[in-house]
Amino acid sequence: MNAKVIVVTSGKGGVGKTTTTANIGAALAKLGEKVVVIDVDVGLRNLDVVMGLESRVVFDLVDVLEGKCRLSQAVIRDKRVETLYLLPASQTRDKDALDPEVFKDVVRQLIEDEGFDRVLIDSPAGIESGFKTAAAPAQGALVVVNPEVSSVRDADRIIGLLEAQQVREIRLVINRLRPKMVASGDMLSEADILEILGVKPIGIIPEDDGILVSTNVGEPAVLGKSKAGQAFLDTARRLKGEEVPYPKLIEEDKGFWAVWRRLFGGGRA
């Protein structure tokens, strides 16, 4: 992806969007980019916890938008990866405090004045004001989807909204894939999801108990050793333009596909 400003989004909550933002941000920083991840989920604020930076939050995104502090005062540098930074969300305000135009200017400053190579924006779930603000400055999007009916259905709606906003580069991150369930026909494969949504995957992340451990201790999985951590690192390498092969899955039983075809009409035009 050539996009410098990337929104990480999903239609459905709970698919692993914040974990994806933290891990791909950390992976890009490990690969040499200067990266800032921004939490736009105002009122909830989880990205700082997933990254283990919650104790260092003094100012937040809303403080910057309202001019209560300088941008440099709110941005927190990760001590483990030198070129990784966080701009946290407010925990005490609501999404109405976000002005899309002011937010676009903040993102512009991060690229032009602060010298960041990449800005990753962790969007709230859903399609209301928080999503619209998060997507406002985006040049590209990572749509996080689980291989289940509600997640794929909601991703289809989000992709349509992103296309309507003329977001140029849209890619899928298929999260929590279980190869054995794919093989038995109880879970969609990446090929099925591609046919439904018509959007290329850039990352396929297997189900991994290590992710739960990493989020609980506030350390992105890419900083350790796990299957999911390696998959996130591979995703970041593809994002940078490297040719990285996708993991080989067991040959799928396609019997489950007929149900999905009826539900989704065979894919996007």
WOBEL-V733628 format. One record per residue. PHI is phi in degrees with one decimal (* if undefined). Layout:
# WOBEL-V733628
phi=[PHI:PHI]
This chain:
# WOBEL-V733628
phi=[*:-85.7:-60.2:-87.2:-112.7:-124.0:-92.3:-103.4:-141.8:-165.4:-76.6:-100.7:-76.8:78.5:-93.0:104.1:-66.1:-66.6:-62.2:-64.0:-59.4:-61.9:-75.2:-70.3:-59.9:-65.2:-66.4:-62.0:-65.7:-60.8:-86.5:107.2:-87.6:-90.7:-125.2:-121.9:-105.5:-118.2:-93.1:-104.9:-82.1:-62.9:98.9:-113.7:55.7:-119.0:-61.9:-64.3:-70.8:-60.1:-91.2:72.0:-115.9:-61.6:-73.7:-103.9:-77.3:-115.0:-112.1:-137.2:-58.0:-64.9:-59.2:-67.2:-62.1:-92.1:74.9:-82.5:-154.7:-78.0:-56.8:-64.7:-75.6:-90.5:-78.2:-108.3:-91.2:-72.2:-81.3:-88.6:-122.6:-59.6:-105.3:-110.3:-133.9:-130.0:-113.3:-77.5:-85.1:-81.1:-98.2:-114.0:-110.0:-115.4:-67.3:-67.5:-76.0:-93.6:-106.6:-55.4:-70.1:-67.5:-63.4:-57.5:-68.9:-62.2:-63.8:-59.6:-62.4:-61.0:-78.0:-82.8:-97.8:-93.6:77.5:-76.0:-78.2:-148.3:-118.9:-108.7:-111.3:-83.9:-85.7:-64.5:-69.9:95.2:-127.8:-95.8:-60.5:-62.1:-63.4:-62.6:-66.6:-60.8:-83.4:-54.6:-91.2:-72.7:-98.8:-143.8:-144.6:-108.1:-98.2:-88.0:-138.3:-94.4:-78.7:-141.5:-60.4:-68.0:-67.2:-68.4:-60.6:-68.6:-62.6:-59.8:-66.7:-62.8:-60.8:-61.2:-66.8:-64.8:-63.5:-64.8:-85.6:61.0:-71.4:-75.5:-116.8:-123.4:-134.0:-96.8:-115.7:-87.1:-110.3:64.7:-79.7:-115.9:-55.5:-66.6:-71.4:-63.2:-63.3:-84.7:86.1:-95.9:-147.5:-65.0:-88.1:-63.8:-66.0:-63.7:-64.6:-62.6:-67.5:-69.1:-94.8:68.7:-125.2:-72.4:-76.8:-114.7:-152.6:-127.2:-108.3:-75.2:-59.7:-153.4:-62.5:-62.6:-64.5:-60.6:-63.6:-65.2:-70.7:-66.6:-95.2:71.4:-135.5:-50.7:-61.9:-68.6:-87.2:-120.3:-127.6:-158.8:-63.0:-66.8:-60.1:-65.2:-66.2:-66.1:-63.7:-62.7:-61.6:-63.3:-65.4:-65.0:-60.1:-82.5:104.0:-75.8:-88.1:-116.4:-65.5:-83.7:-63.6:-82.8:-104.2:-61.7:-57.3:-83.6:-85.7:-86.7:-61.0:-73.7:-65.1:-58.7:-63.1:-67.6:-65.0:-65.0:-71.7:-114.0:70.7:86.9:114.3:-82.1:-70.9]
